[in-house]
């Protein structure tokens, strides 16, 4: 199909949608659903909120369909609605956080607090299988470190940075979407970049347009899986960096350093320990363009492994440098993996 034919057919679908054809409107919005939901996720840091705001975007678009004018693309028009919906939502919502930002590491003066702090707005993961099909999302603009850092930006700066540096929009397009001047949009972008540079980990000073894990990262993941599946804390120690950090939202405590993490694992693997939970089985998955491990637990006396938690790994070289463990079975179906497994 030629470009002119495709454009004419798109115009026909848009015209039908504006006239009230629900099937035509659904055809249009479904084309952009995944990328708009990801846009809402970047703005809000919440997978659940991104689903709600994407739906809110389509409801607003349907009710305002007659206001669409062909001076911009239908896609750009939807992005404008989605961005404004997110800005409205952010007026009443706190920024999403990780435990390492709000808690204290476990230590002699700070014992492990296993209280579940559900009132804290925790940053949530985003399953890779739900990323847009047509666009290879660079890991550096999806991973948890980026999402945590961008949450520190005021909403307008956040929007300007996402539109310019992530989506590649021009200064004029960004200013038009944000209903401001080019100078104001550029100023918001620069302030956002400055804050982001301060907030990103030192390891992230140089962004690289990576999308797929390297062979070395896959080997590290396999070592991590094998160590857990073999109940081998010493093997876990070998795959962690000296300064590795482990956090487990919604618990506010986190573990700083290989020694603290391995001590936790020793208690979990020791069948005679009061902290022994049962037998683990761990399988690979991925979220936020990061390799992850889905943890299943077979409790004593049970004949099935039940979904427990999701470990999201940050890997540097041949070591895991950070683990963020998201508790709960809810992440498993979102990642397209079962919530129970038969015993091995």
Protein Blocks (a to p, Z undefined) as FASTA:
>chain_A
ZZklmmmmmmmmmmmmmnopaklmmmmmmmmmmmmmmmmmmmnopaklmmmmmmmmmmmm
mmmmmmpcfkbcfklmmmmmmmmmmmmmmmmcccdddfklmmccddfklccdfbdcfkbc
cdddddfklgcfklccdfklmmmklmmmmmmpcfklmmmmmmmmmnopafklmmmmnopa
fklmmmmmmmmmmmmmmmpcfklmpccddfbdcfklmmmmmmmmmmmmnopaklmmmmpc
fklccdddfbfbdcedjklmmmmmmmmmmmkbmklnbjcddddddeehiacdddddddeh
iabdcdfbdcddddehjbcfbdcddedjklmmmnopafbdcdZZ
